[in-house]
Amino acid sequence: MTNLFSKNAGTSLPLAERLRPKTLDEVVGQDHLIEPLQKLLQAKGMISFVFWGPPGTGKTTLARIFSEQKNTHFEPFSAVSEGVKRIREIAQESKSRLELLQQQTIIFIDEIHALKKTQQDVLLPHLESGLFFLIGATTENPSFSLNSALLSRVRVFLLKGLQKDSLKEIITKAELETKKEISEDAKKFLLEYSNGDARTLLNIIEAAALSEEKITGEALKKIATEKTIRYDQSSDEHYWTISAFIKSMRASDADAAVYYLARMLSGGEDPRFIARRLMIFASEDIGLADSNALLLAESAVKASETIGMPEVRIILSHICVYLAKAPKNNSTYKAINAAMSEVQESGNLPIPLHLRNPSTQFLKEIGFGKDYKYPHDGEKNTNNLPKQLEKRKFL
């Protein structure tokens, strides 16, 4: 295996690779993981685990450090470009390595969420036998992306997005490594642009260092065409953001709601999806407190189908803020849920005869419509539920 930690690797490596931590003590921003990983390093045996966290937070770095310090063979595997055939080859290679060199193998699966469930099953017997151990890296929630059999065999470690103090530390190291001064306005730009992603931060510094004597904010802005928004319609960020959007409106926090709306639109979310959620919210959470809210939300759906970005953002913002500030009442939402639960529990109870339409003379003769009171004549029936549910209330 090529030693990726060699001090003689040279400056031809990318800046992110040159500054990659060599030990757990050098890792920044993941203090909560250092102690449990140290304990695993000190233990005689090994377990398989998965690092889950945002891009550029150290998943690959931690995997390499662990493998190096455990003196195992580190075998990278890309879930995006490789398949079952390669897994089987790695299993055979691991067996030979174990027999000839008495060396364990760690298969490092980057983007493990991209591994199909059938491919995941191929790993199981080898993990069970200890032929190799797994370290996975993913930006997606393992609870959804890994099947239950594989998930039961691994421990999941959650990585956090890097905070500004950690990013500042990395910027200082980059200054020393590139021997280029980074201005204060450039540092401020980097902290915002990188979005907690060390790799993004180092890549833009490296690009600027190739052409600038001093790295300034202006120089970085020319290189960075647009800030990276971490959002994908099939990712956790998608579900977390729409959840935050709905819950902010429910809490009548218009500022937070419009912020999450901007996050979704900036990430390329379909305005029609947002509009549909606004319409559902208007009925579920506002309901009878302001029935006009549903009509207004319906206009968002129509607008999203006829007006594209960027103009539709104005309409969505208008309706989002209105719904956030509107009074809330979810009684109709609770009523239909309770009624549906009752139907599931009690089944098709007989409908009272007075509510049944006597569409033929025979039906009239057997009691259909008997004693029905027409409300517009000033009378009404008060017992319209099936007999077994006469005292049941849903609202």
N, C-alpha and C positions, 0 to 999 in steps of 0.2 A: 504494500500500500504506500502511495506517495505520502510523505509526511507533510501535511498542510500546515504544521506548526513550526517548521524549520526557520530559524533565525536567518538563514542564508538564502531564503526564498527569493530575495531581491525585490527591487522596486518595480519590476515589470508586472507584478500582480496588481489587480485593481485595489484602490484605496480601501474599500470595505473589507477586502480580504487581508490586507496588510495590518489593519487595525482590529481584526477579529480577535477577541479575548482568547488567551491560551489556557487560563485556569478559571475556576469558578469565582475566585476572589476578584478577577478583572471584569466580570460581568456586571453591567450597570442596569438599574431599573427593575430588577427581579429579585430583590432581597428576600422575599417570602419563600423563594424556591431553594435558596442556597443551603439551608440546614437540611431539608429532606433529601436533597441530592447528595450532600456530603455523607449522610447516613447510608444511602444506597451504595456509594463508592466504597465505604468502609466495610460494608457487609461482604461476607464470603460469596454468597450466591448472587444471582441477578434476576431481575424481573423485566417484563416488557412494559413500556409506557408510551403515552402520546402527549406531545406538547400542543396545546391549543391556545392560539392567541393571534393578534393582528399581525400584518406583515412587518418585517424589519424589527422584531422585538427580541430576537436571539434564539429562536427555536433550533435552527441548524447549528448554531454555535454551541449551544448546550449539549446537543447530541454528539458533536465531535469531541468536545471536552470529556464527556462521560466515557466515550469509547476509548479515547487516548489514555485516560487515567485508569481504566479497567484493563488496559492492554489487550483489547479485542481487535479483531479485523472489522473495519468500518466499511460496509458495502452500501453505497447509495443506490436508491431505486426510485425512479420517477413514476408516480401513479398516472401521470398524464400521458407518457409516451411508451411505457413498458407494460407487459402483461404477464399472464400465467406462465408462459414458456420461460421467461426470465426468472420468475420466482422458483420454478423447479430447478433451473440451472444453479441458482444461488444455494438451494438446499443441497444439491450434490456437491458443490464446491465447499460448503460449510462442513459436510460430512468428512470430506477428504482432509480439510484443514484441521479438524478436530482429531482425526486419527493420526495424521502425520506430524502435526506441530503442537497438538494439545492446546490449540488456540480457539476460543469461542468467536462466533461471528455475530455482529449486530447489523441487521438490515435496517437501513434508515430510509423510510418511505416518506418522501416529501409530497405534499398535497394528497395525503392519504384519503381525504374525502372524495377524491376523484376515482378511487379504486372501487370497481363494481362489487356488489355483494357476493357474487359468485367467485370473484378473484380473492376477496377477503377470506372465503372459506378455505382456499388453498393454503393459506398461512397456518390454519388452526393445528393440523397434526404436527407441524414442525415446531410450533410454539409449545405445544403440549409435551413433546418429547425433549425439548431443550436443544434441538439441533441448531437453531439460531434464536436470537432474541430480537424483538422489534422495538424500534423507536420511531414513532410517527410524528409528523408535523402537519398541522391543519389550521386553517383560518375559520373553519366551519365547526359547528357544534357536534362533537362526536356522538352525542345521544341520538342524533338524526342520521349522521353520515356513516356510522359504523353499525354493523349488525350486532345483535345482542350477544351472539357467541363470541365474537372478537372483543367486544367491549368488556365482557366479563373476565377476559384474560389480560387486560391491561389496566394500568393506573393512569389517570388523566391529570396532567399538571396544567393549570391555567396561567398564561403569561399576560401581563398587563401592557397596554400601550405606554411607550416611554414618556415620562413627564419632562418638563422643561429643564429641571436640574440635571437629569441624566443626559439629555441632549446637549446641554452646555458642556458637560464633561467630555462628550464625544467630539464636539467642535474644537475644544482645546487640544485634544489629541490630534485632530486633523491638521490644525495649525502647525503643530510640531512636526508632523510627518511630511507635510507638503512644503514646509518652510515658507508658507505664504501667510501674510497677515490678513485676518478677516475682520473687517470693520464692524462697528457696533450695529449699524443699520443692516449689514449683511447677516449678522447673528440673529437679529430680531426677525428678519425675513425667513431665515432657515428654520427657526423655531415654529413659525406659523405654517410654512410651506410643507415641512416634513410630516406633519400630522402624526407625530409619535413614532415614525418609521425611520430607524437609524440608517437603513440601506438607502432610502430616498435622500436623506440628508447628506450622506457621504458621496453619493453619486453626483449630486449637483455641485458639491464642493470640488470634487475631482475635475468635473467638466470646466469649472471656472479657473481652477489652478493651472490648467494647460495653456490658457491664453492670457491670464491676468497676472500682473505683478502684485497687485493688492486686490483681494476679493471684496467687492463692494456690493451693496444692495442693488444698485443699478445693474451691475454686471450679472447678478443672479437672476434678476427679473427678465433680462434678455434671453437667458438660457431656459428659464422655466416659463413655458407658454401658458400653463394653466395649473393651478393647484390640484393635486390629486385628491379626489373625494372617494373615500372608501365606501362604496355602495354597489351592490349587485342585486338584481331582482330575484335571484335564487339563493342569496346568501343570508347569514344571520343578521347582517347589518340591515337588510331589507325588513326583516320581521321585527327587529329591535326598534327601528326608526318609526315604522307605522304604529307600533305599540305605544311608543313615547308620544307620537302625534295624537292618537286617540285619547290617551290618558291625560294629556295636557288640556285638551278641550274639555274633557269630563270634569277636570279640576277648575275650569273657568280661567285657566292661565293662558291668555291670548298670546302673550309674548313668546312663551315656550312653544305653543302650537304653531305659530307662524315661522319660528325658527326651524322646527322639524319639517315643516312644509318646504322650506327653502332647501334643507338637506336632501330631501327626496327629489325635488326638481333639479337641483344641481347634479345629483347622481344619475340623472336620466330616467327617473321613474315615469311611467306612462300616466299623464294627467287624468286619463279615464279611470284608472285604478283609484287614484286619490278621490276623484269626484264620487265614485260609487261608495267609497268608505264614508264620505261626508253625508251622503244620502242615508246610509244605514244609521250613522250616528244621530242624525236629526230625529229619526223615529225612535231609536233605542234609548237615547239618553236625554232628549229634550221632550219628545212626545207631546203630551197634552198641555205641558207648560207653555208651549208656543207652537201651535200647529202650522203656522206660517213657515217655520224653519224647514219643514219637509218640502214645501213648495220651492223655497229658495235653493235648497240643496239639489232639487231636481233640475233647476236651471244650471247648476254646475255641471251636471251630467251632459246636458244639451250643449253647453259651451265647450266642454272638453272634446266633444265629437265634431264640432264645427270650427273651433279656433285652436290653432297650434301655439307652441311656444315661440317667442317668450310672452306673448300677450295674454295667454290663458292664465298665467301666474297671477295676474291682477284680479281676475274673477275668483280664482281659487282662494286667494288671500282674503278677499272681501267676505266670502262665505265662511271661510275658516274662522275669521275673527268674530263674525256674527254668531256662529254656533258656540264658540268658546264663551262669549259674554251672555248668551241667552240663559234664562232660568232652566233648571234641569228637573226632569220627572221621568222615571223609568217604569211607571206603573203598567203601561201597556206591554212593555217588554216582559215584565215579571208575570203579567196575566197570561200571555200566550204560552210562556214556559210552563206555568202551573197547569194550564188547561191541557197541554199536550202530555204532561206527565200523568194527569188524571185519565186521559184517553188510553195511554199505554197500560195503566194499572187496571182500569175497570172495563175496557173494551167497548164494544158497540151496545151500549145500554139502550133499551127501547125509548124512542122519541115519544113524548106525550101525544095522545090522539088529537087533542085540540089544535096541535101545531101541524098536523099532517093535512095536506091539501086533498079535499074530497073530489078528486077529478072525475070520478064516475058515480053513478047512483048507488052502485053496490058498496063502494067505499064509504059513501055518506051513511048508508044504512047500518054499517058495522061500527060507526062512531067516529070516522075521520072528520075532523073539523068541528066536532060537537063542543059547544060551550066556548068556542073561540070568541074573544072580545076584540072588536076593532078599535084600536087606540084613538083614531081620529073622531070617533063618536063619543069620546070622553071616558071610555072604559079600557082597561087593559088587564091581561092575565099576568099574575105575579109569580106563577109557578111554571116556568118554561123549561127548566132543566129536567132531565130524566128523574123519575120518582126517587131513585136511590141517592140523587145528588141535590135534592131540593134545598138543603141548607148550605150547600157549598158556595164559597165566595172566591172569585179569582181576581177581583179588583178591590 
